[in-house]
Amino acid sequence: MNKEWQEASVELYFNDFENDKEVKQNFGNLKKDVSADSISAFQEAVAGLIVFPATYAVVTEKHRIV
């Protein structure tokens, strides 16, 4: 059995301290071999567009067993 990469996405999380909640934004169509530095740079770019501070990012990959 082999794993075959299907797709990936990144979820960015931000803190909304005023309303005491966490805000999540999901971005699909992530490249197969994206680096941690690229994810970090993307998170910083998105954080520059909104007022909430960034907390963390989660990369989700889907694979198919063939």
C-alpha positions in Angstrom: 0.0 0.0 0.0 1.2 3.5 -0.9 0.0 6.9 0.2 -0.9 9.3 -2.6 -1.2 13.0 -1.8 -4.6 14.5 -2.7 -4.9 18.0 -1.3 -3.9 20.3 1.5 -5.2 23.4 3.3 -4.1 25.8 6.0 -6.2 27.1 8.9 -5.1 30.3 10.5 -6.2 31.2 14.0 -6.5 34.6 15.5 -7.5 35.9 19.0 -10.5 38.2 19.4 -9.7 39.3 23.0 -12.6 41.8 23.1 -15.2 39.1 22.5 -13.2 36.4 24.2 -13.2 34.0 21.2 -10.9 32.5 18.6 -11.3 33.3 14.9 -10.4 30.7 12.3 -9.9 31.3 8.6 -9.4 28.4 6.2 -7.4 28.6 3.0 -7.6 25.6 0.5 -5.5 24.7 -2.5 -2.2 24.5 -0.6 0.8 23.2 -2.6 2.1 19.7 -1.9 5.5 20.5 -0.4 4.9 23.9 1.2 7.6 24.9 3.8 7.0 26.0 7.4 8.6 29.4 6.4 6.1 29.9 3.6 3.2 29.2 6.0 4.7 31.6 8.6 5.1 34.3 5.9 1.5 33.8 4.7 0.2 34.0 8.3 2.1 37.3 8.9 0.7 38.7 5.6 -2.9 37.8 6.5 -2.4 39.1 10.1 -1.3 42.5 8.6 -4.8 42.8 7.0 -6.9 42.3 10.1 -6.9 43.7 13.6 -6.7 40.4 15.5 -3.3 39.0 16.6 -2.3 35.7 15.0 -1.9 32.7 17.3 -1.1 29.6 15.3 -1.6 27.8 11.9 -2.6 24.2 11.2 -1.8 22.5 7.9 -4.2 19.6 6.9 -3.2 17.1 4.2 -5.5 14.5 2.7 -3.9 11.3 1.3 -5.4 8.3 -0.5 -4.2 4.8 0.1 -3.6 3.0 -3.2 
